[in-house]
Amino acid sequence: MKEVDWITRWLEDESNIDLKALEQQLQSEGFNVYQWRGNPSQSYLDYIHTQDEVVCVLSGTADVSVSGQAGKVLPGDRLDVPKNAYHSIIVTSDQPLVVLTGMRP
């Protein structure tokens, strides 16, 4: 899959996750933050939010699509989904996909 500009890295050292610092960073960007978990092989297809969404992967992997453009997320990746954009997530790892996610009110 080709690189997409809506996936970036928020973490360089996966052995050193500071969940509190990440939560504070996302809140400083105006997001209401919560943890979310998707089970292996679970799919969330073509849904839309009326707010900007951010998804920071803590563990697991997934194939993702935003506005028809495909990508893959790994631990340490950040996915930024603009409001009103159709997006999908398919968990591809054998373990759950665990993310810290946020929505702007």
C-alpha positions as CSV (number, residue, x, y, z in Angstrom):
1,M,0.0,0.0,0.0
2,K,1.2,3.5,-0.8
3,E,1.9,6.1,1.8
4,V,-0.9,8.4,2.8
5,D,-0.7,11.8,4.4
6,W,-3.4,11.1,7.0
7,I,-1.3,8.4,8.7
8,T,1.7,9.7,10.8
9,R,3.8,8.4,13.7
10,W,3.0,9.6,17.2
11,L,5.5,7.2,18.9
12,E,9.0,6.2,17.9
13,D,9.8,3.8,20.7
14,E,6.9,1.2,21.1
15,S,8.4,0.0,24.4
16,N,7.9,3.4,26.0
17,I,4.2,4.3,25.7
18,D,3.2,7.3,27.9
19,L,-0.6,7.0,27.7
20,K,-1.2,10.0,29.9
21,A,1.1,12.3,27.8
22,L,-0.7,11.1,24.6
23,E,-4.1,11.8,26.2
24,Q,-3.0,15.3,27.3
25,Q,-1.6,16.0,23.8
26,L,-4.9,15.0,22.1
27,Q,-6.9,17.0,24.6
28,S,-4.7,20.1,23.9
29,E,-5.7,19.7,20.3
30,G,-9.3,19.9,21.3
31,F,-10.2,16.2,21.2
32,N,-12.5,14.4,23.7
33,V,-10.4,11.3,24.3
34,Y,-11.3,7.6,25.1
35,Q,-9.8,4.2,24.6
36,W,-11.4,1.8,22.1
37,R,-10.8,-1.8,21.2
38,G,-11.6,-3.9,18.1
39,N,-11.4,-7.6,18.1
40,P,-9.4,-9.7,15.6
41,S,-11.1,-9.9,12.1
42,Q,-13.7,-7.3,13.2
43,S,-14.7,-4.8,10.5
44,Y,-16.1,-1.3,10.7
45,L,-17.0,-0.4,7.1
46,D,-17.8,3.0,5.5
47,Y,-19.0,5.0,8.5
48,I,-18.9,8.8,8.9
49,H,-18.7,11.3,11.8
50,T,-19.6,14.9,11.7
51,Q,-16.5,15.8,13.8
52,D,-12.8,15.4,13.2
53,E,-11.5,12.1,14.6
54,V,-8.0,11.0,15.6
55,V,-7.0,7.4,16.2
56,C,-3.6,6.6,17.9
57,V,-2.7,2.9,17.7
58,L,-1.5,1.4,21.0
59,S,-1.4,-2.3,19.9
60,G,-2.6,-4.4,17.0
61,T,-2.8,-3.7,13.3
62,A,-5.6,-2.7,10.9
63,D,-6.2,-2.0,7.2
64,V,-7.9,1.4,7.0
65,S,-9.5,3.5,4.3
66,V,-10.4,7.2,4.4
67,S,-12.4,8.7,1.5
68,G,-11.5,5.6,-0.7
69,Q,-7.7,5.8,0.0
70,A,-6.3,2.7,1.6
71,G,-3.5,2.4,4.2
72,K,-2.3,0.2,7.1
73,V,-1.9,1.2,10.7
74,L,0.6,-0.3,13.2
75,P,1.4,0.4,16.9
76,G,2.6,4.0,17.2
77,D,0.7,5.3,14.1
78,R,-1.8,8.2,14.2
79,L,-4.7,8.3,11.8
80,D,-6.4,11.7,11.3
81,V,-9.9,11.5,9.8
82,P,-11.5,14.7,8.7
83,K,-15.2,15.3,9.6
84,N,-17.7,14.0,7.0
85,A,-15.1,11.6,5.5
86,Y,-16.2,8.0,4.9
87,H,-13.7,5.6,6.6
88,S,-13.3,1.9,7.4
89,I,-11.2,-0.1,9.8
90,I,-10.5,-3.9,9.4
91,V,-8.5,-5.4,12.3
92,T,-5.8,-7.6,10.8
93,S,-3.8,-8.7,13.8
94,D,-4.3,-11.8,15.9
95,Q,-4.7,-9.6,18.9
96,P,-7.2,-6.8,19.5
97,L,-6.6,-3.4,18.0
98,V,-6.4,-1.1,21.0
99,V,-6.4,2.7,20.3
100,L,-6.7,6.0,22.0
101,T,-9.2,7.9,20.0
102,G,-10.7,11.3,20.1
103,M,-13.5,13.4,18.6
104,R,-13.6,17.1,18.4
105,P,-16.9,18.4,19.8
